Amino acid sequence: MPGRILCSLGLHAWGKKRGYNEYSSNVIEWKQTCTRCGKVKRWIEAKRAR
């Protein structure tokens, strides 16, 4: 229960960052999940040049 209070205040405990390439070869969609409440955060980044 104390963890839920922290999450309601916006202090999530984000887990490991996971990325996958579904759309095209030059972007990665990243995903993180809060270990306390299960909220999912997603964002898309361009791949770095090699």
Backbone torsions as a table, in degrees:
resi	resn	phi	psi	omega
1	MET	NA	-40.8	178.9
2	PRO	-61.4	-31.3	177.8
3	GLY	-65.1	-37.4	179.0
4	ARG	-63.9	-36.6	178.5
5	ILE	-64.4	-42.7	177.7
6	LEU	-62.8	-40.7	178.7
7	CYS	-65.5	-37.6	179.3
8	SER	-67.1	-23.0	175.1
9	LEU	-86.5	-3.4	178.3
10	GLY	95.1	9.3	179.9
11	LEU	-100.3	78.8	-177.5
12	HIS	-82.9	155.0	174.3
13	ALA	-103.2	85.8	-175.3
14	TRP	-71.8	135.9	179.1
15	GLY	-82.5	-160.6	-177.6
16	LYS	-65.6	140.2	179.0
17	LYS	-79.2	125.9	-179.8
18	ARG	-120.5	136.4	-179.2
19	GLY	-125.0	147.8	174.4
20	TYR	-146.5	158.6	-172.5
21	ASN	-115.3	92.3	-177.2
22	GLU	-104.6	-33.4	-170.0
23	TYR	-86.2	-54.5	-179.5
24	SER	-153.7	-179.8	-174.3
25	SER	-81.0	-11.0	-175.3
26	ASN	-111.1	9.3	176.2
27	VAL	-132.4	152.4	176.6
28	ILE	-125.5	133.0	173.6
29	GLU	-97.2	119.6	179.9
30	TRP	-96.6	150.6	-178.3
31	LYS	-143.1	133.7	173.3
32	GLN	-132.6	144.7	-179.6
33	THR	-121.6	137.6	176.1
34	CYS	-73.0	129.5	-177.6
35	THR	-74.9	-16.9	-179.6
36	ARG	-91.5	-49.2	-173.1
37	CYS	-109.7	-13.5	178.4
38	GLY	87.4	6.3	178.8
39	LYS	-65.2	142.0	-177.4
40	VAL	-110.7	134.0	177.1
41	LYS	-116.4	126.9	-178.8
42	ARG	-128.0	144.0	174.0
43	TRP	-154.9	159.2	-176.7
44	ILE	-117.4	134.6	177.5
45	GLU	-128.7	151.6	172.7
46	ALA	-76.9	143.0	176.5
47	LYS	-67.0	147.4	177.7
48	ARG	-76.3	149.1	176.4
49	ALA	-70.0	145.2	-177.3
50	ARG	-87.4	NA	NA
